[in-house]
Amino acid sequence: MTNPSRVGVIGVAIHPHITDARRSLEEILFDTTREALADAKLSIEDIDGIVVGANDQYDGRAIAVMAASGSVGGVDRDILSTPSAGEHAFVLAALRVATGQFRTQLALAWSPTEASPLHEVQRLAADPYFHRALPLDETSAHALQATALLAAVPGVEEAAWAIVVKNRRHGAAAYPGVTSPVAGLSDAYPLRWPLRADMVAAPTTGAVAMVLASPDWIADHQVQNVAWIAGMGWATEPSFLGDRKLAFAPALEAAVEQAYTAAAITAPLASFDVAEVSDTTPYQELLACEALGFAKRGDWLARAREGTFATGGKLPINLSGGALTLNPVFCTGLIRIAEVANQVRGRAGAHQRPGAARGVAHAASGGAMQYNTVVILSRGDEGARA
């Protein structure tokens, strides 16, 4: 995305772990929307349009956006839905503002856990002739991806465990009392080989909302705390795993090239203060680090041992704990973007990195990272540092 018109994030609400059984999904969405609007100091009347990431299978209902539209303010307001991934709601909202046809947008996604079992729900999205018969859910696809990396990269399992420890430690600091650092590690019971229990977090109910606005709207309303989109890219791989090389991430590389070109990024490790990347498994974070230019696969283990990507390191990754800590499956990608926006705006709470001025978010969804989105957010027009 070349950003013909810069777009800013001015409001965020993140809830990756909702346990209140007294609230309906509609009430959760209403409260999350209201919180994002309050953060932006707006009312729903200020919103020109809404884009939601809604998945019928995960919701356990037909045309999920219809049931949710009232709760998010969609009545008598332009609203559309993307069922592919939560982060795609952000992409669509940003593009709508960039066209000049809209001045403000609300992007929202959610992930309930009522539909059960989740692996059967995910099988509905798989190829009906081969993949469903395996049966293939997302965890199985992620395990095949991890197997490919084990065969291709010496020492990758040790690097993967280091990421588990790092992200769970980050998560315990970001959400004290909700989660805690892991113990046992390699003694954890097998889940889907080679993935073990501590390498994948159990699904949670979650919701996230973001308010986006155009530069002229932001100027007219004198909004000061803005996370500006400096670059954005997205790409998709084939759904059929037999057509893919799972030890690599070509769609992510394409998305990175789009975003880095737009933001004039040439030295990634020196260009960002924070990063939030897909880590449904630790092997995904390793692939993301390579594609984003943070560490070649031959350096993964050394970087992990040095603490390059931990709190206090050169480039902290997933200070929120990532999906390895809390994983509301369908909306975790949008949460990665929202977390970076909060870091840039100085609103990340207990896991804020002091002085964070520019960050990159990577969101991956689908089996073995089929969908990939990269978003660069910065505080003001600081320009490229590399």
KOLVEXDREN-826223 format. One record per atom (N, C-alpha, C): x, y, z. Coordinates in steps of 0.05 Angstrom, whole numbers, padded with zeros to 5 digits, always signed. Atoms other than C-alpha are relative to their C-alpha. Layout:
N
XYZ/...
REM end
This chain:
386
+00017-00024+00000/+00000+00000+00000/+00018+00025+00000/-00016-00024+00002/+00030+00067-00021/-00010+00024+00015/+00011-00021-00017/-00013+00108+00025/-00005+00027-00015/+00006-00025+00013/-00042+00160-00023/-00012+00020+00019/+00010-00017-00021/-00076+00188+00038/+00006-00014+00027/-00007+00013-00025/-00046+00174+00107/-00024-00004+00018/+00022+00008-00017/-00091+00140+00156/+00010-00003+00028/-00009+00001-00028/-00087+00145+00232/-00018-00017+00017/+00015+00015-00021/-00109+00099+00289/-00003+00019+00024/+00004-00019-00022/-00141+00142+00343/-00015-00013+00024/+00014+00013-00022/-00178+00091+00387/+00004-00030-00001/-00005+00029-00002/-00165+00020+00411/-00014-00012+00024/+00010+00015-00022/-00199-00031+00455/+00008-00029-00005/-00010+00028+00003/-00167-00100+00467/-00009-00016+00024/+00008+00019-00020/-00198-00158+00505/+00005-00028-00009/-00007+00026+00010/-00161-00223+00491/-00009-00023+00018/+00007+00022-00019/-00190-00262+00550/-00025+00008+00015/+00026-00008-00012/-00264-00252+00566/-00012-00025+00013/+00010+00023-00015/-00291-00298+00620/-00028+00004+00012/+00026-00006-00012/-00356-00264+00642/-00022-00014-00015/+00020+00016+00013/-00408-00316+00624/-00028+00013+00001/+00026-00014-00002/-00464-00268+00642/-00006+00018-00024/+00003-00018+00023/-00452-00225+00581/-00003-00016-00026/+00004+00012+00026/-00478-00246+00513/+00022+00011-00019/-00019-00010+00020/-00434-00238+00451/-00007+00028-00009/+00009-00027+00008/-00476-00178+00431/+00008+00021+00021/-00008-00019-00021/-00462-00145+00498/+00030+00004+00000/-00029-00003+00002/-00388-00159+00491/+00008+00018-00022/-00006-00017+00023/-00387-00127+00423/-00008+00029+00005/+00009-00027-00006/-00426-00067+00447/+00020+00014+00019/-00019-00011-00019/-00379-00056+00506/+00027+00006-00013/-00026-00003+00013/-00316-00065+00463/-00001+00024-00019/+00004-00022+00018/-00343-00016+00411/+00000+00026+00016/+00002-00024-00016/-00360+00035+00464/+00027+00008+00012/-00026-00006-00012/-00291+00029+00496/+00019+00012-00021/-00017-00011+00021/-00255+00041+00429/-00008+00028-00007/+00010-00027+00006/-00299+00101+00415/+00008+00020+00023/-00008-00017-00023/-00285+00129+00485/+00029+00006-00001/-00028-00004+00002/-00211+00120+00474/+00006+00022-00022/-00003-00019+00021/-00218+00161+00410/-00015+00026+00006/+00017-00023-00008/-00264+00211+00446/-00021+00007-00021/+00021-00003+00020/-00319+00199+00395/-00025-00013+00009/+00024+00015-00003/-00390+00176+00393/-00005-00015-00026/+00005+00015+00024/-00418+00127+00343/-00010+00017-00023/+00009-00019+00021/-00449+00186+00305/+00024+00011-00016/-00024-00010+00014/-00377+00206+00286/+00011-00021-00019/-00011+00021+00017/-00365+00140+00250/-00015-00002-00026/+00012+00002+00027/-00377+00138+00175/-00006-00028-00008/+00004+00027+00009/-00371+00064+00166/+00013-00020+00019/-00010+00021-00017/-00356-00002+00200/+00008-00024-00017/-00009+00026+00012/-00316-00064+00179/+00004-00020+00022/-00003+00021-00021/-00322-00127+00220/+00013-00025-00012/-00009+00027+00006/-00284-00192+00218/-00018-00019+00014/+00020+00018-00013/-00338-00243+00230/+00000-00027-00015/-00002+00026+00011/-00336-00318+00219/-00024-00017+00008/+00025+00014-00007/-00401-00357+00215/+00005-00026+00015/-00005+00026-00013/-00370-00424+00235/+00008+00004+00029/-00008-00005-00028/-00336-00395+00297/-00023+00011+00017/+00023-00011-00014/-00399-00357+00316/-00022-00021+00004/+00021+00020-00001/-00442-00419+00305/-00027+00011-00009/+00025-00011+00011/-00493-00379+00266/+00004+00008-00029/-00002-00009+00028/-00508-00359+00194/+00001+00030-00001/-00003-00029+00004/-00486-00290+00171/+00004+00014+00026/-00005-00010-00027/-00454-00271+00237/-00002+00031+00002/+00001-00029-00001/-00450-00197+00218/-00028+00011+00004/+00028-00009-00003/-00526-00192+00216/-00008+00001+00030/+00007+00001-00028/-00533-00212+00289/+00016+00021+00016/-00017-00018-00015/-00476-00166+00310/-00003+00029-00008/+00000-00027+00010/-00491-00105+00269/-00012+00021+00018/+00012-00019-00019/-00536-00072+00320/+00019+00007+00023/-00018-00004-00023/-00485-00081+00376/+00023+00018-00006/-00024-00015+00007/-00429-00048+00338/-00008+00027-00013/+00009-00026+00011/-00471+00011+00313/-00005+00000-00030/+00003+00001+00029/-00485-00014+00243/-00027+00007-00011/+00027-00008+00009/-00559+00005+00240/+00001+00028-00012/+00000-00026+00014/-00568+00061+00189/+00028+00011-00005/-00028-00008+00004/-00493+00061+00178/+00013-00020-00019/-00014+00018+00019/-00448+00033+00123/+00016-00021+00015/-00014+00021-00014/-00423-00035+00147/+00005-00023-00020/-00006+00024+00016/-00389-00094+00113/+00016-00019+00017/-00012+00021-00016/-00358-00159+00137/+00020-00015-00017/-00019+00018+00012/-00297-00201+00120/+00002-00026+00016/+00000+00025-00015/-00301-00275+00140/+00027-00014+00000/-00026+00014+00003/-00228-00292+00123/+00017+00002+00024/-00017-00004-00023/-00190-00262+00182/-00006+00026+00013/+00006-00024-00015/-00198-00210+00236/+00016+00024-00010/-00018-00022+00009/-00138-00169+00211/-00009+00012-00026/+00009-00011+00025/-00170-00162+00143/-00021+00022+00003/+00018-00022-00006/-00222-00117+00176/+00015+00026+00001/-00017-00024-00001/-00166-00068+00190/+00009+00009-00027/-00009-00006+00027/-00140-00072+00119/-00022+00014-00015/+00023-00012+00015/-00209-00057+00090/-00006+00027+00011/+00007-00026-00012/-00222-00001+00139/+00021+00021-00008/-00021-00019+00008/-00155+00032+00123/-00003+00007-00029/+00003-00006+00029/-00166+00026+00048/-00025+00018-00005/+00024-00017+00004/-00236+00056+00054/+00006+00029+00007/-00007-00027-00007/-00208+00117+00090/+00019+00012-00021/-00020-00010+00019/-00150+00122+00041/-00012+00008-00027/+00014-00008+00025/-00199+00127-00018/-00010+00029+00001/+00012-00027-00003/-00225+00193+00010/-00030-00001+00002/+00029+00002-00001/-00296+00167+00010/-00011-00001+00029/+00007+00001-00028/-00296+00158+00086/+00021+00015+00016/-00019-00014-00018/-00265+00201+00141/+00006-00016+00025/-00005+00016-00024/-00273+00152+00198/-00011-00029-00005/+00009+00028+00001/-00280+00076+00205/+00004-00013+00027/-00003+00018-00023/-00290+00026+00260/+00006-00028-00010/-00008+00028+00007/-00254-00041+00252/-00003-00017+00025/+00007+00017-00024/-00277-00097+00298/+00001-00029-00008/+00001+00029+00004/-00267-00172+00305/-00003-00013+00027/+00005+00015-00025/-00285-00224+00356/+00004-00030-00005/-00004+00028+00002/-00275-00297+00371/-00013-00014+00024/+00013+00014-00023/-00325-00335+00415/+00010-00029+00001/-00008+00028-00003/-00313-00405+00440/-00025-00019+00004/+00024+00017-00004/-00385-00430+00442/-00001-00023-00020/+00000+00021+00020/-00378-00469+00377/+00020-00022+00008/-00017+00021-00010/-00349-00536+00397/-00006-00027-00013/-00028-00006-00005/-00306-00573+00384/+00012+00017-00022/-00011-00019+00019/-00264-00520+00350/+00013-00014-00024/-00013+00013+00023/-00224-00569+00308/-00020-00010-00021/+00020+00008+00020/-00288-00594+00276/-00011+00024-00015/+00008-00025+00013/-00309-00522+00262/+00021+00007-00022/-00021-00007+00019/-00242-00510+00228/+00001-00018-00024/+00000+00019+00022/-00248-00572+00186/-00019+00008-00022/+00020-00009+00020/-00308-00540+00151/+00013+00018-00021/-00013-00018+00019/-00260-00491+00118/+00021-00015-00017/-00021+00015+00014/-00213-00546+00093/-00011-00012-00026/+00007+00013+00025/-00212-00577+00024/-00017-00025+00006/+00019+00022-00007/-00271-00627+00025/+00009-00027-00010/-00007+00026+00012/-00237-00682-00016/+00024-00013+00013/-00024+00011-00012/-00170-00690+00018/+00004+00009+00029/-00007-00010-00026/-00159-00645+00078/-00020-00007+00022/+00020+00007-00020/-00225-00657+00114/+00002-00029+00009/-00001+00028-00006/-00214-00731+00111/+00024-00007+00018/-00024+00007-00015/-00146-00727+00147/-00005-00006+00030/+00013-00026+00004/-00178-00692+00189/+00020+00022+00005/-00019-00022-00002/-00141-00626+00181/-00013+00025+00012/+00008-00026-00011/-00154-00568+00229/+00025+00017+00001/-00023-00019+00001/-00108-00508+00240/+00024-00011+00016/-00022+00010-00017/-00068-00541+00296/+00016-00021-00015/-00014+00020+00015/-00052-00600+00251/+00017+00012-00022/-00015-00014+00021/-00031-00553+00195/+00025+00013+00011/-00023-00013-00013/+00013-00515+00243/+00021-00021+00007/-00019+00022-00007/+00045-00581+00265/+00015-00009-00024/-00014+00007+00025/+00061-00599+00193/+00021+00021-00007/-00019-00022+00005/+00094-00531+00186/+00024-00002+00019/-00022+00004-00019/+00135-00543+00249/+00017-00024-00008/-00016+00023+00009/+00156-00611+00222/+00018+00007-00022/-00017-00009+00023/+00181-00579+00158/+00024+00016+00010/-00022-00016-00011/+00223-00530+00199/+00020-00017+00015/-00018+00018-00015/+00251-00585+00243/+00019-00014-00020/-00017+00014+00020/+00276-00620+00180/+00019+00019-00014/-00016-00019+00016/+00305-00556+00150/+00020+00016+00016/-00017-00019-00016/+00337-00518+00208/+00010-00015+00025/-00012+00012-00024/+00385-00550+00259/-00004+00018+00024/+00003-00015-00025/+00371-00529+00331/-00026+00016+00002/+00024-00017+00000/+00303-00499+00314/-00018-00006+00024/+00018+00006-00023/+00267-00536+00371/+00009+00015+00025/-00009-00015-00023/+00311-00504+00424/-00007+00030-00003/+00008-00027+00005/+00298-00436+00392/-00030+00004+00005/+00029-00001-00004/+00223-00451+00393/-00007+00001+00030/+00006+00000-00028/+00224-00467+00467/+00008+00026+00013/-00008-00026-00011/+00261-00402+00481/-00021+00021-00005/+00021-00019+00006/+00205-00364+00447/-00024-00005+00018/+00022+00006-00019/+00153-00401+00489/+00006+00013+00027/-00007-00011-00026/+00190-00380+00552/-00002+00031-00001/+00001-00029+00002/+00198-00308+00528/-00028+00011-00001/+00026-00011+00004/+00127-00297+00506/-00018-00005+00025/+00016+00005-00024/+00096-00330+00567/+00009+00018+00023/-00009-00019-00020/+00140-00287+00611/-00011+00028-00005/+00012-00025+00007/+00117-00226+00573/-00029+00001+00007/+00029+00001-00006/+00045-00248+00580/-00006+00002+00029/+00004-00001-00029/+00051-00257+00655/+00003+00028+00010/-00004-00028-00008/+00076-00185+00660/-00023+00017-00011/+00021-00016+00012/+00023-00158+00613/-00027-00005+00012/+00026+00007-00011/-00036-00195+00644/+00005-00015+00026/-00006+00013-00025/-00016-00210+00716/-00025-00012+00012/+00023+00014-00012/-00062-00260+00750/-00017-00015-00020/+00014+00014+00021/-00090-00283+00684/+00016-00024-00011/-00017+00020+00010/-00031-00323+00660/+00026+00000+00016/-00026+00001-00014/+00037-00345+00687/+00021-00013-00018/-00021+00012+00016/+00104-00366+00659/-00003-00031+00000/+00003+00029+00002/+00109-00438+00636/+00021-00015+00016/-00019+00017-00013/+00144-00495+00671/-00002-00028-00013/+00001+00026+00011/+00162-00564+00648/+00010-00002-00028/-00009-00003+00028/+00172-00545+00575/+00002-00027-00015/-00002+00024+00017/+00200-00606+00539/-00013-00024+00013/+00015+00022-00013/+00164-00651+00590/-00030+00002-00005/+00029-00004+00006/+00097-00623+00566/-00009-00023-00018/+00010+00022+00015/+00053-00676+00536/-00003+00007-00030/+00003-00006+00029/+00050-00683+00460/-00028+00008-00007/+00027-00009+00009/-00007-00646+00427/-00005-00010-00029/-00001+00010+00027/+00004-00654+00352/+00030+00000-00008/-00029+00001+00003/+00075-00677+00337/+00009+00018-00023/-00018-00001-00023/+00122-00641+00342/-00009+00021+00021/+00009-00020-00019/+00080-00590+00380/-00008-00013+00026/+00008+00009-00026/+00073-00600+00454/-00019+00020+00013/+00022-00016-00012/+00020-00572+00501/+00008+00029+00004/-00008-00028-00007/+00060-00510+00523/+00006+00017-00025/-00006-00015+00024/+00073-00491+00450/-00025+00011-00013/+00025-00010+00011/+00000-00476+00436/-00019+00008+00023/+00019-00008-00021/-00049-00436+00479/-00028-00008-00006/+00028+00007+00004/-00120-00458+00489/-00016+00024-00010/+00016-00022+00010/-00172-00417+00452/-00015+00015+00022/+00015-00016-00019/-00204-00360+00491/-00021+00017-00015/+00019-00019+00012/-00263-00314+00479/+00013+00028+00001/-00013-00026+00000/-00238-00246+00457/-00014+00019-00020/+00010-00020+00019/-00256-00181+00421/+00019+00023-00001/-00018-00022+00003/-00218-00122+00394/-00013+00020-00020/+00011-00021+00017/-00238-00055+00362/+00020+00022-00003/-00018-00022+00006/-00200+00001+00329/-00015+00022-00016/+00011-00022+00014/-00220+00070+00305/+00021+00013-00018/-00018-00012+00020/-00187+00098+00242/-00011+00025-00011/+00009-00026+00010/-00190+00168+00214/+00019+00011-00020/-00016-00012+00021/-00165+00209+00156/+00016+00023+00011/-00016-00022-00010/-00112+00263+00163/-00016+00026+00004/+00015-00025-00002/-00161+00320+00150/-00019-00001+00024/+00018+00002-00023/-00210+00293+00202/+00016+00003+00026/-00017-00002-00024/-00154+00286+00253/+00009+00029+00004/-00008-00028-00003/-00130+00357+00238/-00023+00017+00009/+00023-00016-00007/-00200+00385+00242/-00008-00002+00029/+00007+00005-00028/-00211+00353+00310/+00023+00002+00019/-00024-00005-00016/-00141+00368+00335/+00007-00025+00018/-00007+00025-00015/-00128+00295+00355/+00030-00002+00002/-00029+00000-00005/-00059+00289+00386/+00012-00028+00001/-00012+00026-00005/-00049+00216+00403/-00007-00019-00023/+00006+00014+00025/-00046+00182+00335/+00022-00020-00007/-00019+00019+00012/-00013+00119+00308/-00005+00000-00030/+00004-00003+00029/-00003+00132+00234/+00009-00025-00015/-00008+00022+00017/-00001+00077+00182/+00022+00010-00019/-00022-00008+00017/+00067+00084+00149/+00003-00020-00023/-00002+00020+00021/+00062+00020+00108/-00017-00023+00006/+00018+00022-00004/+00017-00039+00097/+00002-00019-00023/+00000+00019+00022/+00018-00103+00057/-00014-00026+00009/+00014+00025-00006/-00019-00169+00052/+00002-00018-00024/-00002+00020+00022/-00015-00233+00012/-00010-00027+00011/+00013+00026-00007/-00045-00303+00012/+00014-00023-00015/-00011+00025+00012/-00017-00373-00001/-00024-00019-00007/+00021+00019+00006/-00057-00431-00031/-00009-00014+00025/+00011+00014-00023/-00102-00467+00017/+00009-00030+00001/-00008+00028+00001/-00079-00536-00007/+00030-00002+00008/-00027+00001-00012/-00017-00553+00035/+00020-00013-00019/-00018+00013+00019/+00011-00597-00020/+00012+00019-00021/-00010-00020+00019/+00022-00535-00063/+00019+00020+00013/-00016-00020-00015/+00064-00500-00010/+00026-00013+00011/-00025+00008-00014/+00135-00504+00019/-00002+00010+00028/+00008-00009-00026/+00118-00502+00092/+00023+00010+00017/-00023-00010-00015/+00189-00487+00116/+00006+00029-00008/-00004-00028+00008/+00183-00418+00083/-00027+00014+00000/+00025-00017-00002/+00132-00361+00083/+00000+00020-00023/-00001-00019+00022/+00129-00331+00013/-00021+00022+00000/+00021-00021-00002/+00063-00295+00025/+00008+00021+00020/-00009-00020-00020/+00092-00262+00087/+00022+00017-00012/-00022-00015+00013/+00154-00242+00047/-00012+00021-00019/+00013-00019+00018/+00108-00209-00005/-00013+00023+00015/+00013-00021-00017/+00069-00172+00049/+00021+00018+00012/-00022-00016-00011/+00134-00149+00081/+00011+00020-00021/-00011-00017+00021/+00160-00122+00015/-00018+00024-00006/+00020-00021+00005/+00096-00082+00004/+00002+00021+00022/+00001-00018-00023/+00097-00052+00074/+00027+00015+00003/-00026-00013-00003/+00172-00038+00077/+00006+00020-00022/-00003-00018+00022/+00172-00006+00009/-00015+00026+00005/+00016-00023-00005/+00117+00041+00029/+00012+00017+00022/-00011-00015-00023/+00152+00060+00094/+00030+00005-00003/-00029-00004+00005/+00223+00061+00064/+00017-00013+00021/-00015+00016-00020/+00248+00008+00112/+00022-00016-00015/-00022+00015+00012/+00317-00019+00092/+00016-00016+00020/-00015+00014-00022/+00347-00041+00159/-00020-00006+00022/+00023+00005-00018/+00288-00073+00196/+00007-00001+00030/-00006+00004-00028/+00323-00092+00261/+00006+00027+00014/-00006-00026-00011/+00344-00019+00271/-00022+00020-00003/+00021-00019+00008/+00279+00011+00247/-00024+00001+00018/+00025+00002-00017/+00228-00010+00299/+00007-00001+00029/-00003+00001-00029/+00220-00002+00373/-00014-00024+00012/+00015+00024-00009/+00170-00059+00382/-00011-00015-00024/+00013+00016+00020/+00140-00115+00342/-00020-00019+00013/+00019+00021-00008/+00079-00159+00350/-00004-00018-00025/+00001+00018+00023/+00080-00221+00305/-00016-00025+00007/+00015+00024-00004/+00040-00283+00295/+00016-00021+00014/-00014+00021-00015/+00059-00336+00346/-00019-00021+00010/+00018+00021-00007/+00003-00386+00346/+00016-00024+00009/-00020+00018-00010/+00062-00433+00352/+00027+00016+00000/-00025-00014+00001/+00134-00411+00367/+00014-00002-00027/-00012+00003+00026/+00155-00437+00299/-00010+00022-00019/+00010-00022+00016/+00110-00384+00267/+00015+00026+00006/-00015-00024-00006/+00146-00329+00305/+00028-00001-00012/-00027+00003+00013/+00213-00356+00279/-00002+00007-00029/+00003-00006+00028/+00188-00354+00208/-00005+00030-00005/+00005-00028+00002/+00162-00284+00219/+00025+00017+00004/-00025-00014-00004/+00229-00261+00246/+00017+00000-00025/-00015+00002+00024/+00262-00286+00183/-00011+00018-00022/+00012-00015+00022/+00213-00255+00134/+00000+00030+00005/+00000-00028-00008/+00211-00189+00172/+00029+00012+00000/-00027-00009+00001/+00287-00185+00167/+00013+00004+00027/-00011-00004-00027/+00300-00190+00242/+00022-00021+00006/-00020+00020-00005/+00341-00255+00242/-00002-00022-00021/-00001+00022+00018/+00363-00305+00190/-00003-00026+00016/+00006+00025-00015/+00344-00377+00207/+00025-00012+00013/-00025+00009-00012/+00417-00393+00221/+00006+00014+00026/-00006-00017-00024/+00416-00339+00276/-00022-00002+00021/+00023+00001-00018/+00350-00358+00309/+00008-00007+00029/-00007+00009-00027/+00380-00395+00368/+00018+00021+00014/-00018-00020-00012/+00435-00343+00380/-00016+00024+00009/+00016-00023-00007/+00384-00286+00380/-00017-00006+00025/+00016+00008-00023/+00341-00325+00429/+00017+00000+00025/-00018+00001-00023/+00399-00337+00476/+00009+00028+00009/-00009-00027-00006/+00421-00264+00472/-00023+00017+00012/+00022-00016-00009/+00351-00239+00490/-00006+00024-00018/+00004-00022+00019/+00349-00195+00428/-00029+00009-00002/+00028-00006+00004/+00273-00200+00424/-00016-00001+00026/+00013+00001-00026/+00257-00201+00499/-00002+00029+00011/+00002-00026-00013/+00239-00143+00545/+00028+00010+00006/-00026-00011-00004/+00299-00097+00547/+00019-00006-00022/-00018+00006+00023/+00328-00126+00483/-00002+00021-00021/-00002-00020+00022/+00343-00090+00418/-00027+00004-00012/+00026-00002+00012/+00274-00105+00390/-00019-00019+00014/+00019+00018-00013/+00222-00133+00438/-00023-00009-00018/+00021+00011+00017/+00174-00179+00403/-00022-00012+00018/+00022+00011-00015/+00105-00195+00432/+00002+00006+00029/+00001-00008-00028/+00109-00155+00496/-00027-00006+00013/+00027+00007-00010/+00035-00171+00503/-00002-00030+00008/+00001+00028-00004/+00052-00245+00507/-00009-00015-00024/+00008+00013+00025/+00023-00258+00439/-00022-00021+00003/+00020+00021+00000/-00023-00315+00420/+00010-00025+00016/-00010+00022-00016/+00023-00363+00458/-00010+00003+00029/+00011-00005-00027/-00006-00330+00521/-00030-00001+00000/+00030-00001+00002/-00078-00313+00502/-00007-00001-00030/+00005+00004+00028/-00107-00337+00436/-00030-00001-00007/+00027-00001+00011/-00176-00313+00415/+00003-00004-00031/-00011+00009+00025/-00165-00350+00350/-00006+00018-00024/+00007-00015+00024/-00203-00310+00298/+00008+00029+00001/-00006-00028-00001/-00186-00241+00324/+00028+00006+00010/-00027-00004-00011/-00114-00252+00348/+00017+00017-00020/-00015-00016+00019/-00087-00221+00283/-00005+00029+00003/+00006-00028-00004/-00124-00156+00293/+00011+00010+00027/-00012-00008-00025/-00100-00156+00365/+00029+00007-00003/-00028-00006+00004/-00028-00157+00341/+00003+00029-00010/+00000-00027+00011/-00042-00093+00301/-00008+00020+00022/+00010-00018-00021/-00080-00061+00359/+00022+00003+00022/-00021-00002-00020/-00023-00077+00407/+00022+00019-00009/-00021-00019+00009/+00028-00040+00364/-00011+00028+00000/+00012-00026-00001/-00020+00018+00357/+00001+00012+00028/+00000-00009-00027/-00025+00022+00432/+00029+00007+00009/-00028-00006-00007/+00051+00019+00440/+00009+00027-00011/-00008-00025+00013/+00061+00076+00391/-00014+00024+00013/+00015-00021-00013/+00007+00116+00426/+00006+00002+00030/-00007+00000-00028/+00037+00101+00495/-00022-00009+00018/+00023+00009-00015/-00025+00064+00518/+00000-00030+00004/-00002+00029-00002/+00000-00007+00525/+00000-00010+00029/+00003+00008-00028/-00006-00007+00601/+00026-00012+00012/-00022+00013-00015/+00038-00055+00641/+00022-00009-00019/-00021+00009+00018/+00076-00078+00579/+00008+00022-00020/-00009-00022+00017/+00089-00009+00549/+00030+00001-00002/-00029-00006+00002/+00159+00001+00521/+00004+00030+00000/-00003-00029-00001/+00180+00071+00541/+00012+00011-00026/-00010-00014+00023/+00190+00117+00482/-00005-00013-00026/+00006+00014+00025/+00163+00069+00430/-00012+00020-00020/+00010-00019+00020/+00154+00111+00367/-00008-00013-00026/+00007+00014+00025/+00149+00060+00311/+00001-00030+00005/+00002+00028-00003/+00128-00012+00309/-00011-00014-00024/+00011+00016+00023/+00110-00068+00261/-00017-00022+00012/+00017+00021-00007/+00053-00116+00267/-00003-00020-00022/+00004+00021+00019/+00048-00183+00232/-00023-00017+00010/+00023+00017-00007/-00017-00222+00231/-00001-00022-00021/+00003+00023+00017/-00024-00292+00203/-00025-00016+00009/+00024+00015-00006/-00087-00333+00198/-00001-00024-00019/+00004+00023+00017/-00110-00399+00169/+00021-00021+00005/-00018+00023-00004/-00073-00465+00165/+00028+00007-00008/-00028-00004+00006/+00003-00458+00169/+00005+00027-00012/-00004-00028+00008/+00000-00382+00161/-00008+00004-00029/+00009-00004+00028/-00041-00381+00097/-00003+00030-00007/+00004-00029+00004/-00061-00307+00104/+00021+00015+00015/-00021-00016-00014/-00007-00255+00121/-00005+00029-00005/+00003-00029+00001/-00014-00181+00136/+00022+00013+00017/-00021-00015-00014/+00040-00132+00156/-00008+00030+00001/+00008-00028-00004/+00025-00062+00184/+00022+00014+00016/-00019-00017-00014/+00076-00009+00203/-00014+00025+00011/+00013-00023-00013/+00052+00044+00252/+00021+00017+00013/-00019-00019-00012/+00089+00106+00275/-00014+00023+00013/+00010-00023-00014/+00079+00165+00320/+00010+00025-00014/-00007-00025+00014/+00079+00227+00277/+00016-00006-00025/-00015+00003+00025/+00119+00239+00213/+00030+00000+00006/-00028+00000-00008/+00186+00218+00241/+00019-00009-00023/-00016+00008+00023/+00210+00189+00174/+00015-00026+00006/-00014+00025-00002/+00250+00126+00162/+00027+00004+00015/-00026+00000-00014/+00309+00111+00208/+00021-00016-00014/-00020+00016+00014/+00342+00066+00158/-00009-00003-00029/
REM end
